[in-house]
Amino acid sequence: MSLFNWVSLVLFLYLLSPILSLNGSSDIPSRFLNYAKKRELFDWMVGVRRKIHENPELGYEEFETSKLIRAELDKMGVKYKHPLSVTGVVGFIGSGKPPFVALRADMDALAMQEMVEWEYKSKVSGKMHACGHDSHVAMLLGAAKILQDHREELKGTVVLIFQPAEEGGGGAKKMIDEGALENVNAIFGLHVANKLPLGEVASRAGPLLAGSGFFEAVISGKGGHAAIPQHSIDPILAASNVIVSLQHLVSREADPLDSQVVTVAKFQGGGAFNVIPDSVTIGGTFRAFLKESFMQLRQRIEEVVTGQAAVQRCKAVISFLENEKPFFPPTINDKYLHDYFRIVAGDVLGIDKVKDMQPLMGSEDFAFYQEMIPGYFFFLGMQNATHKQLQSPHSPYFEINEDVLPYGAALHASLATRVPRWCKSW
């Protein structure tokens, strides 16, 4: 072999070797997955998940969830910081020295009534873990157990981020503002997927999820009797024209190859069949993968709402709710971490279980972390072919196949302990 080829081979092996690793790192995937599947650890993760599921808490209200997390970290002997962003918790496992690799789980529930009848149904009326965040917490705690039990072998530090308010509250941004990413070199996050088979994962390099924003508009007219509409200024008619015109922003103004969405999902006005109300409130969301497209949509939504209301002799006041529901940037996976993810996930699950996917118009505030450091987000399948089809997230009939928990815990732990030297920023 020529000297050049020898040098190239040595350099390649050096770059591929982990810098945050366990002794005998080549067998990490099988060790961790088998460890996570042990009956004691599996049952513990199931128990944690069910406790959280029974007691759902909305964004920035996850006080009992945070208390449970801290209690379990205390039992493990894992050090942590609290509070960050009201209820957030950041734990640390390893040497306390670089490199620092973060794993993230979101904690908040949704304002929905659970319709699934089972032993551990939500005990809180109007609140439900309908997006799987209870399972995300359980899996990250499971990974913490695995890593803590191997802490003497760790060469670097794993940072455990338990984050509030992913569901529109921008909890990730506040966690960053309060120092959650201090010293962190890379971050990983996951989300359970109801249609993907159990034991499979899916993701992609580059744009994965869209940037998103919300809007709410109050359209005011003049109320009156429905039998004499000429004496009124009808805000319902104006709002209807606004909604139809908003749909044209994507179909007539956007490049067909530039994916965008505008959806009006809120329409409130009137309470009687024969009374024209004084005002109507509408609201919705807009999404795009490109920042320029996103800002163009924002501008045009404002112009259409105010302009179409004026055509119908109404006035409109629009808010983009930046304080309550900050704009989410697109979720964009680091291309180097994508290559790394395929290697690790392939070792854990088998490379045939690692799938590429098309981008989705959903959004994730994990994107805020990716704006700061290299990050990678993926979907973890939980559909068992021998069971009924699981419902989509944000459905009142959403359920978790708890057999997914060991896979998430093992993937988290494996990704954190085998991060390679060739990550972009190192």
Secondary structure, 3 states (H helix, E strand, C coil): CCHHHHHHHHHHHHHHCECCCCCCHHHHHHHHHHHHCCHHHHHHHHHHHHHHHHCCCCCCCCHHHHHHHHHHHHHHCCEEEEEECCCEEEEEEECCCCCEEEEEEECCCECCCCCCCCCCCCCCCCCECCCCHHHHHHHHHHHHHHHHHCHHHCCCEEEEEEECCCCCCCHHHHHHHCCCCCCEEEEEEEEEEEEEECCCEEECCEEEECEEEEEEEEEECECEECCCHHHCECHHHHHHHHHHHHHHHHHHHCCCCCCEEEEEEEEECCCCCCEECCEEEEEEEEEECCHHHHHHHHHHHHHHHHHHHHHCCCEEEEECCCCCCCCECCEEECHHHHHHHHHHHHHHHCHHHEEECCCECCCCCCHHHHHHCCEEEEEEEEECCCCCCCCCCCCCCCCCCHHHHHHHHHHHHHHHHCCECCCCCC
